[in-house]
Amino acid sequence: MSGANDNSTGETDGGDELARLREIFAQSPSFSALLQCPDYRFALANPAYKSLVGRPVIGRTVREAFPEIESQGFLALLDGVVSSGKPFIGHNIEIALQPPDGGAPETRFLDFVYQPVKNEAGDVTAIFVEGSDQTKRHATENALRESEARLRALNLDLERRVIERAQARSLTWSLSPDLLGALNAKGYFETSNPAWQAVLGWSESEVASMSIFELLHPDDLEHTRAGFELTLADQPALRFVNRYRCKDGGYRWISWIGIQEDGFVYCTGRDITAEKLAEIELASAQEALRQSQKMEAIGHLTGGIAHDFNNLLTGIIGSLDLVRRRMATGTRLDDIPRFMDAATLSAHRAAALTHRLLAFARRQPLDPRPNDVNRLIASIQDLLHRTLGEPIQLHARLADNLWNAFTDANQLENAILNLAINSRDAMPEGGALTISTANARLEETYTSRHEGLEPGDYVVISVADTGTGMSPEVIAKATDPFFTTKQVGEGTGLGLSMIAGFARQSRGHLQIRSQVGYGTTVELFLPRALQDAIEISAAPLVAPRGKGERILVVEDDVTVRSIITDVLEELGYSVLATPDARVAIPILKSDRPIHLMVSDVVLPHINGRKLAEVARAARPNLKILFVSGYASEATRRADFLAPGMDMLTKPFALDALGAKVRALIEQ
């Protein structure tokens, strides 16, 4: 009775085991089938196999099911397995299968194994077929994404499988084209599957004799070792990519999943070398495209800038030439002030253009202060009227109790003027331009959609026109550098880009709303200033005279150094002029009295800010005035200037230089 019970238990266990094997067989992602010898008749075929071939096969011989492959050598391979008793492992084997609808044969590339199944006498009674479809897919970026998606899906499936230790003893272990193995805590494979030899060339014994760190590419050692240690520490399933050395000396990219159990790391690796090479080729193509776009942008920039500067230089050179002619002939000398004013105006316009370019590149220093925006707009209405011309009506709707804005007043004036010019160009037949102001609070639900924008209070300046409007496609590109709807040479394509750059540099925001045929509204958001606005006198600036104080001038440009020296000496100062920091430092460290240093920011050898640190170390109370034409480190004055320092932006009026010097000395 006991024996009967034992047999019953054994049969039950055997039945359960058989059921588990059938379940594994049915759910395997690899195609699998069992062929009965001697005529290779299909006894089993899993869903993956049926999906691959697209026809019924159970009960049919290979010749009956696949008449088209008889001439392709597969029957000979089966005969070889039967006669030798050894498995056949094939990689990237080409096969042409007839589709069910009778169309042209479809070519596929398969990795598969013919595994002989033997009886107790050693005779081959059946052949187990297992493999995967490795047909190459399109080499496009879309195909690469699909391949990565398939890889992620397969890795998730493999993660589930490696967690099950029994899977290491299944047929999939020995037949899988992926690298499978179990690592001990020292980094040696206790066991590995035949795919190691197929992919990398190493036999199981060779793999077992080497630490994984001996096989890794040197650049991948550190992150692989760190990942291995994390996995041993029972971290969640680890995914990573590294390069393994082949037996022939080359390297292949392997994508891994690893999980720790009972002191071993069970892992599976997929060869993704082809995908990696495709990524590298794609990156190279993208870099070539970026370089092409860069050269195109430079072409737009040079065309527009050359047009603008040539006009300005014509005004300067022409006016100075007329002055020279009048002075040479001694006639019509009354015209000279008018010509000088014209040359000066063109020079100021050229300076304004360079300032806008530097602001766009975030290299023009900002001088943000509390500003009354309503008062600023009112002060430039006459200029706006002249700029817009008679056909365009100008309206100002300025809000009561408007907050002060923390911004650079000069740059804000430039921004409003540029927006007005854009609106004028969009209304060639005339129209209306409305400038309005308002207070606004931006919540996080809005600011989170715009990089660098913080929630809080803002002052909004809105410029709305009744012009031609913009399409959604044009709006999307409107703030891109060098984008313009004007003809080549008529503009730089930097107007809205520079305004958007000014908004970002001011920690604000620019928004464009437009519809073709219904005009455009541009809203400029600037941070609220809690302090009172600073009153700016409109009286003409006159430089006060000096009292014999000694000033050290450090400027590498000979012409600029000479002009600064002449102006300061004319105002009654004693001047020591030097070309760079190497000449200036010994003077600063000497006992000679110096009341103030005027220094360029960009100098050879040591820049002006570093020179100021040396000067303050030797003379802690020395006043310092920086003059800047291109100050990459001074984009925000508050972060650049220490107490007792100030900055004057090139080009500058000579009276402005004298006023700054006197104000610093008398602080």
C-alpha positions as CSV (number, residue, x, y, z in Angstrom):
1,M,0.0,0.0,0.0
2,S,2.9,2.3,0.8
3,G,4.5,1.5,-2.5
4,A,1.2,2.3,-4.3
5,N,1.0,5.6,-2.6
6,D,4.6,6.4,-3.5
7,N,3.9,5.5,-7.1
8,S,0.8,7.7,-7.1
9,T,2.8,10.6,-5.7
10,G,5.5,10.1,-8.3
11,E,2.9,10.1,-11.2
12,T,1.4,13.2,-9.8
13,D,4.8,14.9,-9.6
14,G,5.6,13.8,-13.1
15,G,2.3,15.1,-14.3
16,D,2.8,18.5,-12.7
17,E,6.3,18.7,-14.1
18,L,5.0,17.8,-17.6
19,A,2.3,20.5,-17.2
20,R,4.9,23.0,-16.2
21,L,7.1,22.1,-19.1
22,R,4.1,22.4,-21.5
23,E,3.3,25.8,-20.1
24,I,6.9,27.0,-20.5
25,F,6.9,25.6,-24.0
26,A,3.6,27.3,-24.9
27,Q,4.6,30.7,-23.4
28,S,8.2,30.8,-24.6
29,P,8.9,33.9,-26.8
30,S,11.2,31.8,-28.9
31,F,9.7,29.6,-31.6
32,S,9.8,25.9,-30.7
33,A,8.7,22.6,-32.2
34,L,9.2,18.9,-31.8
35,L,9.9,16.8,-34.9
36,Q,9.4,13.0,-34.7
37,C,11.9,10.8,-36.6
38,P,12.4,9.4,-39.0
39,D,10.2,11.5,-41.3
40,Y,10.4,14.7,-39.3
41,R,6.7,14.9,-38.5
42,F,5.5,17.8,-36.3
43,A,4.4,16.5,-32.9
44,L,4.4,19.9,-31.1
45,A,4.7,23.6,-32.1
46,N,4.3,26.5,-29.9
47,P,2.3,29.7,-30.8
48,A,5.6,31.5,-31.6
49,Y,6.4,28.9,-34.2
50,K,2.9,29.0,-35.7
51,S,3.1,32.8,-35.9
52,L,6.4,32.6,-37.7
53,V,5.4,30.1,-40.4
54,G,1.7,31.1,-40.7
55,R,0.4,27.7,-41.6
56,P,-0.8,24.5,-39.9
57,V,2.0,22.0,-39.2
58,I,0.9,19.5,-36.5
59,G,0.8,16.0,-37.9
60,R,2.5,17.0,-41.1
61,T,6.1,16.2,-42.1
62,V,8.6,19.0,-42.9
63,R,8.4,18.2,-46.6
64,E,4.6,18.4,-46.5
65,A,4.4,21.6,-44.4
66,F,7.3,23.4,-46.2
67,P,7.7,22.2,-49.8
68,E,9.6,25.4,-50.6
69,I,12.5,24.7,-48.2
70,E,13.5,21.3,-49.6
71,S,16.0,22.9,-51.9
72,Q,17.3,25.2,-49.2
73,G,19.3,22.6,-47.3
74,F,17.3,22.3,-44.1
75,L,16.4,18.6,-44.6
76,A,20.1,17.9,-45.0
77,L,20.8,19.6,-41.7
78,L,18.1,17.5,-40.0
79,D,19.6,14.3,-41.5
80,G,23.0,15.4,-40.2
81,V,21.7,15.8,-36.7
82,V,20.2,12.3,-36.8
83,S,23.3,10.7,-38.2
84,S,25.8,12.4,-35.9
85,G,23.6,12.6,-32.8
86,K,24.9,16.1,-32.3
87,P,22.9,19.4,-32.2
88,F,23.2,21.9,-35.0
89,I,23.3,25.6,-33.9
90,G,22.8,28.2,-36.7
91,H,23.1,31.9,-36.6
92,N,21.6,34.3,-39.2
93,I,20.5,31.4,-41.4
94,E,18.6,32.6,-44.4
95,I,15.2,31.0,-45.2
96,A,12.6,31.8,-47.8
97,L,9.0,31.1,-46.7
98,Q,6.0,31.1,-48.9
99,P,3.3,33.4,-47.4
100,P,-0.2,31.9,-46.8
101,D,-1.7,34.1,-49.6
102,G,0.6,32.6,-52.2
103,G,2.6,35.8,-52.8
104,A,6.4,36.1,-53.4
105,P,8.5,34.2,-50.8
106,E,9.6,36.2,-47.8
107,T,13.2,36.0,-46.8
108,R,14.0,35.8,-43.1
109,F,17.2,35.3,-41.1
110,L,16.9,33.0,-38.1
111,D,19.0,31.9,-35.1
112,F,18.0,28.3,-34.2
113,V,19.1,25.0,-32.9
114,Y,18.3,21.4,-33.9
115,Q,18.6,19.5,-30.6
116,P,18.5,15.7,-30.9
117,V,16.3,13.8,-28.5
118,K,17.6,10.3,-27.8
119,N,16.1,7.1,-26.2
120,E,17.9,5.0,-23.7
121,A,19.7,3.1,-26.5
122,G,21.2,6.4,-27.7
123,D,19.1,6.5,-30.9
124,V,17.7,9.8,-32.1
125,T,13.9,9.6,-31.9
126,A,13.0,13.2,-32.3
127,I,14.5,16.7,-32.9
128,F,13.7,19.7,-30.8
129,V,13.7,23.0,-32.7
130,E,14.1,26.3,-30.9
131,G,15.1,29.7,-32.1
132,S,14.3,33.3,-32.8
133,D,13.7,35.5,-35.9
134,Q,16.6,37.9,-36.4
135,T,15.5,39.4,-39.7
136,K,17.0,42.9,-40.1
137,R,14.7,45.8,-39.9
138,H,14.8,49.2,-41.5
139,A,18.0,51.2,-40.6
140,T,16.0,54.4,-40.0
141,E,15.6,56.3,-36.8
142,N,12.1,55.0,-36.4
143,A,13.3,51.4,-36.7
144,L,15.9,52.1,-34.1
145,R,13.2,53.3,-31.7
146,E,11.1,50.3,-32.4
147,S,14.2,48.1,-31.8
148,E,14.8,49.7,-28.5
149,A,11.2,49.2,-27.6
150,R,11.4,45.5,-28.4
151,L,14.7,45.3,-26.5
152,R,13.0,46.9,-23.4
153,A,10.1,44.5,-23.7
154,L,12.4,41.5,-24.0
155,N,14.6,42.7,-21.1
156,L,11.5,42.9,-18.9
157,D,10.6,39.4,-19.9
158,L,14.1,38.1,-19.3
159,E,14.1,39.8,-15.9
160,R,11.1,37.7,-14.9
161,R,12.8,34.6,-16.2
162,V,16.2,35.0,-14.5
163,I,14.4,35.5,-11.2
164,E,13.1,32.0,-11.5
165,R,16.2,29.8,-10.7
166,A,14.6,26.7,-12.3
167,Q,14.8,28.5,-15.7
168,A,18.6,28.1,-15.6
169,R,18.0,24.4,-16.0
170,S,15.5,24.7,-18.8
171,L,16.1,24.1,-22.5
172,T,16.1,27.9,-23.1
173,W,19.3,28.1,-21.0
174,S,21.2,26.0,-23.4
175,L,19.5,27.1,-26.6
176,S,19.0,30.9,-26.1
177,P,21.0,33.2,-28.5
178,D,21.3,35.6,-25.6
179,L,24.2,35.4,-23.1
180,L,23.0,33.8,-19.9
181,G,25.1,33.1,-16.7
182,A,25.3,32.9,-13.0
183,L,28.1,35.0,-11.3
184,N,29.6,34.3,-7.9
185,A,30.5,37.1,-5.5
186,K,34.1,37.2,-6.9
187,G,32.9,38.0,-10.4
188,Y,33.4,34.6,-12.0
189,F,30.8,32.8,-14.0
190,E,29.9,29.5,-12.3
191,T,27.9,28.6,-15.4
192,S,27.3,30.1,-18.8
193,N,25.3,29.1,-21.9
194,P,26.6,28.3,-25.4
195,A,25.6,31.7,-26.7
196,W,28.9,33.0,-25.1
197,Q,30.8,31.1,-27.7
198,A,28.5,32.1,-30.5
199,V,28.6,35.8,-29.7
200,L,32.0,36.4,-28.2
201,G,33.9,33.2,-29.1
202,W,34.6,32.1,-25.6
203,S,33.9,28.5,-24.5
204,E,32.2,27.7,-21.2
205,S,35.5,26.7,-19.6
206,E,37.2,29.8,-20.9
207,V,34.4,32.0,-19.5
208,A,34.6,30.2,-16.1
209,S,38.4,30.8,-15.9
210,M,38.2,34.6,-16.2
211,S,36.7,37.3,-14.1
212,I,34.2,39.4,-15.9
213,F,36.4,42.4,-15.2
214,E,39.1,40.8,-17.4
215,L,36.7,40.7,-20.3
216,L,35.4,44.3,-20.0
217,H,36.5,47.3,-22.0
218,P,38.7,49.5,-19.8
219,D,36.3,52.4,-20.0
220,D,33.4,50.3,-18.7
221,L,35.2,48.8,-15.7
222,E,34.2,51.4,-13.1
223,H,30.5,51.6,-13.7
224,T,30.2,47.8,-14.2
225,R,32.0,47.1,-10.9
226,A,29.7,49.6,-9.1
227,G,26.6,48.0,-10.6
228,F,27.8,44.5,-9.7
229,E,28.4,45.5,-6.1
230,L,24.9,47.1,-5.9
231,T,23.4,43.9,-7.3
232,L,25.2,41.8,-4.7
233,A,23.8,44.1,-2.1
234,D,20.3,42.9,-3.1
235,Q,19.4,46.0,-5.0
236,P,16.4,45.8,-7.5
237,A,17.1,44.2,-10.8
238,L,19.9,46.1,-12.5
239,R,20.0,47.2,-16.1
240,F,23.2,48.4,-17.8
241,V,25.2,48.4,-21.0
242,N,28.9,47.6,-21.4
243,R,31.4,46.2,-23.9
244,Y,32.8,42.7,-23.7
245,R,36.1,41.6,-25.4
246,C,35.7,38.9,-28.0
247,K,38.2,36.1,-28.4
248,D,39.4,37.7,-31.6
249,G,40.3,40.9,-29.7
250,G,37.3,43.0,-30.8
251,Y,34.5,44.3,-28.6
252,R,30.7,43.9,-28.7
253,W,28.1,46.0,-26.9
254,I,25.9,43.9,-24.5
255,S,22.8,45.1,-22.8
256,W,22.4,43.3,-19.4
257,I,19.8,42.6,-16.8
258,G,21.0,41.2,-13.5
259,I,19.4,40.1,-10.2
260,Q,20.9,38.7,-7.0
261,E,19.7,35.5,-5.3
262,D,21.4,33.4,-2.6
263,G,24.8,35.1,-3.2
264,F,24.7,34.7,-7.0
265,V,24.0,37.2,-9.7
266,Y,21.8,35.7,-12.4
267,C,22.1,37.7,-15.6
268,T,21.1,37.8,-19.3
269,G,22.8,39.9,-22.0
270,R,21.6,40.9,-25.5
271,D,24.1,41.8,-28.2
272,I,23.2,45.4,-29.2
273,T,26.3,46.2,-31.2
274,A,24.3,46.9,-34.4
275,E,22.0,49.3,-32.5
276,K,24.9,51.1,-30.9
277,L,26.6,51.6,-34.3
278,A,23.3,52.9,-35.7
279,E,23.2,55.4,-32.7
280,I,26.7,56.6,-33.4
281,E,25.9,57.1,-37.1
282,L,22.8,59.0,-36.2
283,A,24.7,61.2,-33.8
284,S,27.3,61.9,-36.5
285,A,24.5,62.9,-38.9
286,Q,22.9,65.2,-36.4
287,E,26.2,66.9,-35.7
288,A,26.7,67.4,-39.4
289,L,23.2,69.0,-39.6
290,R,23.9,71.3,-36.6
291,Q,27.1,72.4,-38.4
292,S,25.1,73.1,-41.5
293,Q,22.5,75.1,-39.6
294,K,25.3,77.1,-37.9
295,M,26.8,78.1,-41.2
296,E,23.4,79.1,-42.5
297,A,22.8,81.2,-39.4
298,I,26.2,82.9,-39.9
299,G,25.1,83.7,-43.4
300,H,21.9,85.4,-42.2
301,L,23.8,87.3,-39.6
302,T,26.6,88.6,-41.8
303,G,24.1,89.7,-44.5
304,G,21.9,91.7,-42.1
305,I,24.6,93.1,-40.0
306,A,26.6,94.2,-43.1
307,H,23.6,96.0,-44.4
308,D,22.9,97.9,-41.2
309,F,26.5,98.8,-40.5
310,N,27.3,99.8,-44.0
311,N,24.4,102.3,-43.8
312,L,25.7,103.6,-40.5
313,L,29.3,103.8,-41.6
314,T,28.1,105.7,-44.8
315,G,26.6,108.3,-42.5
316,I,29.7,108.6,-40.3
317,I,32.3,108.7,-43.2
318,G,30.2,110.9,-45.4
319,S,29.6,113.5,-42.6
320,L,33.3,113.6,-41.6
321,D,34.3,113.9,-45.3
322,L,32.0,116.9,-45.7
323,V,33.5,118.5,-42.5
324,R,37.0,118.0,-43.9
325,R,36.0,119.6,-47.3
326,R,34.4,122.6,-45.6
327,M,37.4,123.1,-43.4
328,A,39.8,122.8,-46.3
329,T,37.9,125.4,-48.4
330,G,36.9,127.6,-45.5
331,T,33.4,127.9,-47.0
332,R,30.0,127.1,-45.6
333,L,31.4,126.5,-42.1
334,D,28.0,126.9,-40.6
335,D,27.1,123.4,-41.9
336,I,29.9,121.7,-39.9
337,P,27.8,121.4,-36.6
338,R,25.0,119.7,-38.6
339,F,27.4,117.2,-40.2
340,M,29.0,116.5,-36.8
341,D,25.6,115.9,-35.3
342,A,24.8,113.5,-38.2
343,A,28.1,111.6,-37.7
344,T,27.5,111.4,-33.9
345,L,23.9,110.1,-34.4
346,S,25.1,107.4,-36.8
347,A,27.8,106.4,-34.3
348,H,25.2,106.2,-31.5
349,R,23.0,104.0,-33.7
350,A,25.9,101.7,-34.4
351,A,26.6,101.5,-30.7
352,A,23.0,100.7,-30.0
353,L,23.1,97.9,-32.6
354,T,26.2,96.3,-31.0
355,H,24.5,96.6,-27.6
356,R,21.5,94.7,-28.9
357,L,23.7,92.0,-30.4
358,L,25.6,91.6,-27.1
359,A,22.4,91.5,-25.1
360,F,21.1,88.8,-27.5
361,A,24.3,86.8,-26.8
362,R,24.0,87.6,-23.0
363,R,27.3,89.5,-23.1
364,Q,25.9,93.0,-22.7
365,P,25.9,94.0,-19.0
366,L,22.5,94.8,-17.7
367,D,21.9,97.5,-15.1
368,P,18.6,96.5,-13.6
369,R,17.0,99.0,-11.3
370,P,13.4,99.8,-10.1
371,N,11.7,101.6,-13.0
372,D,8.4,103.4,-13.5
373,V,7.4,101.8,-16.8
374,N,4.5,104.2,-17.4
375,R,6.9,107.2,-17.1
376,L,9.4,105.5,-19.4
377,I,6.7,104.9,-22.1
378,A,5.5,108.5,-21.8
379,S,9.0,109.8,-22.2
380,I,9.5,108.0,-25.6
381,Q,6.1,108.6,-27.1
382,D,7.5,111.5,-29.3
383,L,10.2,109.1,-30.6
384,L,7.6,106.4,-31.3
385,H,5.4,108.9,-33.2
386,R,8.3,109.9,-35.4
387,T,9.3,106.2,-35.9
388,L,5.8,105.0,-36.8
389,G,5.0,107.9,-39.2
390,E,1.7,109.6,-40.0
391,P,-0.3,106.6,-41.3
392,I,-0.1,104.8,-38.0
393,Q,-2.1,106.0,-34.9
394,L,-0.3,105.5,-31.5
395,H,-2.4,104.8,-28.4
396,A,-1.2,104.4,-24.8
397,R,-3.3,102.7,-22.2
398,L,-1.3,102.9,-19.1
399,A,-2.6,101.2,-15.9
400,D,-3.2,103.2,-12.7
401,N,-1.2,102.1,-9.7
402,L,1.2,100.2,-11.9
403,W,4.0,98.4,-10.0
404,N,7.6,99.3,-10.6
405,A,9.6,96.9,-12.8
406,F,13.1,95.7,-12.0
407,T,14.8,96.0,-15.3
408,D,17.4,97.9,-17.4
409,A,15.7,101.1,-18.6
410,N,17.8,101.5,-21.7
411,Q,17.2,97.9,-22.8
412,L,13.5,98.2,-22.2
413,E,13.3,101.3,-24.3
414,N,15.2,99.4,-27.1
415,A,12.7,96.5,-26.7
416,I,9.6,98.7,-27.0
417,L,11.1,100.6,-30.0
418,N,12.0,97.3,-31.8
419,L,8.4,96.0,-31.2
420,A,7.0,99.3,-32.6
421,I,9.2,99.0,-35.7
422,N,8.1,95.4,-36.2
423,S,4.5,96.5,-35.9
424,R,5.1,99.4,-38.4
425,D,6.5,97.0,-40.9
426,A,3.5,94.8,-40.5
427,M,1.2,97.7,-41.3
428,P,2.4,99.1,-44.7
429,E,-1.0,100.7,-45.4
430,G,-1.3,102.2,-42.0
431,G,-3.2,101.1,-38.8
432,A,-3.1,101.4,-35.1
433,L,-0.5,100.6,-32.5
434,T,-1.5,100.3,-28.8
435,I,0.9,100.1,-25.9
436,S,-0.6,99.1,-22.6
437,T,0.6,98.2,-19.2
438,A,-0.8,96.0,-16.4
439,N,0.0,94.2,-13.2
440,A,0.0,90.4,-13.3
441,R,0.7,87.5,-11.0
442,L,2.0,84.3,-12.6
443,E,1.2,81.1,-10.9
444,E,3.2,77.9,-10.9
445,T,0.7,76.2,-13.2
446,Y,1.9,78.8,-15.9
447,T,5.5,79.3,-15.0
448,S,6.2,75.5,-14.9
449,R,5.7,75.4,-18.6
450,H,8.4,78.0,-19.3
451,E,12.0,77.3,-18.4
452,G,13.6,79.7,-16.0
453,L,10.4,81.6,-15.2
454,E,9.5,81.8,-11.4
455,P,6.0,82.3,-9.9
456,G,5.4,85.8,-8.6
457,D,4.4,89.4,-9.5
458,Y,5.2,90.9,-12.9
459,V,4.7,94.1,-14.8
460,V,3.3,93.4,-18.3
461,I,4.0,95.7,-21.3
462,S,1.8,94.9,-24.2
463,V,2.4,96.1,-27.8
464,A,-0.6,95.4,-30.1
465,D,-1.0,96.2,-33.8
466,T,-3.7,95.9,-36.5
467,G,-1.2,94.5,-39.0
468,T,-1.0,91.4,-41.2
469,G,-0.5,89.0,-38.3
470,M,1.5,85.8,-38.2
471,S,0.7,82.2,-38.8
472,P,1.3,79.5,-36.1
473,E,4.3,78.4,-38.0
474,V,5.8,81.9,-38.0
475,I,5.0,82.4,-34.3
476,A,6.8,79.2,-33.5
477,K,10.0,80.5,-35.2
478,A,9.6,84.2,-34.4
479,T,12.1,84.3,-31.5
480,D,14.6,81.9,-33.2
481,P,18.0,83.6,-33.9
482,F,18.3,84.9,-37.5
483,F,14.7,84.0,-38.4
484,T,13.1,86.8,-40.5
485,T,10.3,87.1,-43.0
486,K,12.2,90.0,-44.7
487,Q,14.3,89.8,-47.8
488,V,18.0,88.9,-47.4
489,G,20.0,92.0,-46.4
490,E,16.9,93.9,-45.1
491,G,17.3,92.7,-41.5
492,T,19.4,90.5,-39.2
493,G,16.5,88.3,-37.9
494,L,17.5,89.3,-34.4
495,G,14.8,91.7,-33.3
496,L,12.4,89.4,-31.5
497,S,15.3,87.1,-30.6
498,M,17.1,90.0,-28.8
499,I,13.9,91.0,-27.0
500,A,13.3,87.4,-25.9
501,G,16.9,87.3,-24.7
502,F,16.5,90.5,-22.8
503,A,13.3,89.1,-21.1
504,R,15.1,85.9,-20.1
505,Q,18.2,87.9,-18.9
506,S,15.8,90.1,-16.8
507,R,14.3,86.9,-15.4
508,G,11.1,87.7,-17.2
509,H,9.1,86.3,-20.1
510,L,7.9,87.1,-23.7
511,Q,4.6,85.9,-25.1
512,I,3.3,86.3,-28.7
513,R,-0.4,86.1,-29.7
514,S,-1.3,86.6,-33.4
515,Q,-3.6,85.6,-36.2
516,V,-3.2,86.1,-39.9
517,G,-5.2,89.2,-40.9
518,Y,-6.0,90.2,-37.3
519,G,-2.8,91.7,-36.0
520,T,-0.2,90.7,-33.4
521,T,0.1,91.3,-29.7
522,V,3.5,90.9,-27.9
523,E,3.5,90.8,-24.1
524,L,6.7,91.5,-22.2
525,F,6.6,90.3,-18.5
526,L,9.2,91.9,-16.2
527,P,9.7,91.2,-12.5
528,R,8.1,93.5,-10.0
529,A,10.4,95.8,-8.1
530,L,9.4,96.4,-4.5
531,Q,11.6,99.6,-4.2
532,D,10.7,103.0,-5.4
533,A,11.7,104.0,-9.0
534,I,14.8,106.1,-9.3
535,E,14.3,109.6,-10.7
536,I,16.5,110.2,-13.7
537,S,17.3,113.8,-14.5
538,A,16.8,114.9,-18.1
539,A,19.3,117.8,-17.7
540,P,22.3,117.6,-20.1
541,L,25.3,115.9,-18.5
542,V,28.3,118.2,-17.9
543,A,31.5,116.7,-16.5
544,P,32.7,118.4,-13.3
545,R,36.4,119.3,-13.2
546,G,39.0,117.5,-11.2
547,K,41.2,118.8,-8.4
548,G,44.5,117.3,-9.5
549,E,43.8,113.8,-8.3
550,R,46.0,111.0,-9.9
551,I,44.2,108.4,-12.0
552,L,45.7,105.2,-13.3
553,V,44.3,104.2,-16.7
554,V,44.7,100.6,-17.9
555,E,43.5,100.2,-21.5
556,D,45.2,98.0,-24.2
557,D,43.7,99.9,-27.2
558,V,46.0,102.8,-28.1
559,T,43.3,105.1,-29.5
560,V,40.9,104.5,-26.6
561,R,43.7,104.9,-24.0
562,S,44.8,108.2,-25.6
563,I,41.3,109.6,-25.7
564,I,40.6,108.7,-22.0
565,T,44.0,110.2,-21.0
566,D,43.4,113.5,-23.0
567,V,39.9,113.9,-21.6
568,L,40.9,113.3,-17.9
569,E,43.9,115.7,-18.2
570,E,41.7,118.3,-19.8
571,L,39.3,118.0,-16.8
572,G,42.2,118.7,-14.4
573,Y,43.4,115.2,-13.4
574,S,46.9,113.8,-13.3
575,V,47.0,110.6,-15.4
576,L,49.2,107.5,-15.5
577,A,48.4,105.5,-18.7
578,T,49.3,101.8,-19.0
579,P,48.6,99.2,-21.7
580,D,48.0,96.2,-19.5
581,A,48.0,94.7,-16.0
582,R,51.7,93.7,-16.1
583,V,52.7,97.4,-16.3
584,A,49.9,98.5,-13.9
585,I,50.6,96.1,-11.1
586,P,54.0,97.5,-10.1
587,I,52.5,101.0,-10.0
588,L,49.6,99.7,-7.8
589,K,52.1,98.1,-5.4
590,S,54.3,101.2,-5.2
591,D,53.9,104.1,-2.8
592,R,52.7,106.5,-5.5
593,P,49.4,108.1,-4.6
594,I,46.5,106.9,-6.8
595,H,42.9,108.1,-6.2
596,L,41.1,106.0,-8.8
597,M,41.8,103.3,-11.5
598,V,40.0,103.3,-14.8
599,S,40.4,99.8,-16.4
600,D,39.1,97.9,-19.4
601,V,37.4,94.6,-18.5
602,V,38.9,92.6,-21.3
603,L,42.7,92.9,-21.1
604,P,45.6,90.7,-22.2
605,H,47.2,88.4,-19.7
606,I,45.0,89.4,-16.7
607,N,41.4,90.7,-17.1
608,G,40.2,93.8,-15.5
609,R,38.3,92.1,-12.7
610,K,41.4,90.1,-11.7
611,L,43.4,93.3,-11.8
612,A,40.9,94.9,-9.5
613,E,41.4,92.1,-7.0
614,V,45.2,92.7,-7.1
615,A,44.6,96.5,-6.7
616,R,42.3,96.1,-3.8
617,A,44.8,93.8,-2.1
618,A,47.4,96.5,-2.3
619,R,45.0,99.5,-1.8
620,P,41.8,98.4,-0.1
621,N,40.1,101.8,-0.5
622,L,41.0,102.3,-4.2
623,K,38.0,103.4,-6.3
624,I,37.7,101.5,-9.6
625,L,35.8,102.4,-12.8
626,F,35.5,99.6,-15.4
627,V,35.0,100.4,-19.1
628,S,33.4,97.5,-21.0
629,G,32.9,96.8,-24.7
630,Y,32.4,93.0,-24.5
631,A,32.3,91.9,-20.9
632,S,31.4,88.2,-20.7
633,E,31.7,88.1,-16.9
634,A,29.7,91.3,-16.4
635,T,26.3,90.4,-17.7
636,R,24.7,91.5,-14.4
637,R,26.5,94.4,-12.8
638,A,25.3,93.6,-9.3
639,D,27.2,90.3,-9.4
640,F,30.3,91.9,-10.9
641,L,30.8,95.1,-8.9
642,A,32.0,95.4,-5.4
643,P,31.5,98.6,-3.2
644,G,33.5,101.5,-4.6
645,M,33.3,100.2,-8.2
646,D,31.2,101.3,-11.1
647,M,31.0,100.4,-14.8
648,L,30.8,102.5,-18.0
649,T,29.8,100.7,-21.3
650,K,31.6,101.4,-24.5
651,P,31.1,103.5,-26.5
652,F,30.5,106.3,-24.0
653,A,30.2,110.1,-24.1
654,L,33.3,111.9,-22.8
655,D,31.2,113.9,-20.4
656,A,29.7,110.7,-19.0
657,L,33.3,109.4,-18.3
658,G,34.1,112.6,-16.5
659,A,30.9,112.5,-14.4
660,K,31.5,108.8,-13.4
661,V,35.1,109.6,-12.4
662,R,34.1,112.5,-10.2
663,A,31.2,110.7,-8.6
664,L,33.4,107.7,-7.6
665,I,36.1,109.9,-6.2
666,E,33.7,111.9,-4.1
667,Q,31.9,108.8,-2.7
